[in-house]
Amino acid sequence: GIARTFYGGRPEQYTQAFAFSDYRNTNGELLPYRIDVYIKSKLRQTYRVDSYQFGTEISSQAFTVRRGK
């Protein structure tokens, strides 16, 4: 998993962590099919992956900054 601390050294400091599990062989790679999200050491959200796509073309517009009006 990975973890990141926000607002270090301040009263509102907290840590967000991601735990990866349920690894399966997919296209020759071991990939997680479950991702648990913890905030302040409490499970807040779970992602369950149904499938992965490889070699998918993505428009460069997907990476442009969008500004609200």
TIPA-773449 format. One record per residue (C-alpha): residue number from 1; x, y, z; residue in one letter. Coordinates in steps of 0.05 Angstrom, whole numbers. Example, Ala and Ser with C-alpha at 12.3 -4.5 7.8 and 13.67 -1.06 7.14 Angstrom:
BEGIN
num/c1/c2/c3/residu
1/246/-90/156/A
2/273/-21/143/S
//
This chain:
BEGIN
num/c1/c2/c3/residu
1/0/0/0/G
2/17/73/1/I
3/4/128/51/A
4/9/204/51/R
5/5/253/109/T
6/-30/319/98/F
7/-18/384/138/Y
8/42/355/175/G
9/55/386/243/G
10/-12/422/245/R
11/-73/404/288/P
12/-113/382/227/E
13/-59/333/205/Q
14/-85/266/178/Y
15/-60/207/139/T
16/-93/177/78/Q
17/-73/106/60/A
18/-88/58/4/F
19/-84/-18/15/A
20/-82/-62/-47/F
21/-106/-135/-44/S
22/-139/-191/-83/D
23/-83/-193/-134/Y
24/-97/-233/-198/R
25/-57/-251/-259/N
26/-82/-204/-314/T
27/-47/-204/-381/N
28/15/-233/-347/G
29/16/-180/-292/E
30/-7/-185/-220/L
31/-57/-129/-209/L
32/-100/-112/-149/P
33/-175/-122/-154/Y
34/-191/-91/-87/R
35/-167/-23/-62/I
36/-185/0/9/D
37/-179/74/27/V
38/-164/92/99/Y
39/-167/162/128/I
40/-143/172/200/K
41/-135/95/204/S
42/-209/83/190/K
43/-234/47/128/L
44/-273/98/89/R
45/-281/69/19/Q
46/-269/5/-20/T
47/-258/0/-95/Y
48/-271/-67/-128/R
49/-241/-72/-198/V
50/-280/-113/-249/D
51/-230/-108/-306/S
52/-169/-72/-333/Y
53/-158/-46/-404/Q
54/-90/-43/-437/F
55/-68/-4/-498/G
56/-128/43/-494/T
57/-120/107/-534/E
58/-133/170/-493/I
59/-142/239/-522/S
60/-92/292/-498/S
61/-153/334/-478/Q
62/-163/286/-419/A
63/-100/318/-388/F
64/-117/391/-398/T
65/-136/435/-339/V
66/-210/452/-335/R
67/-230/516/-302/R
68/-298/530/-272/G
69/-338/590/-296/K
//
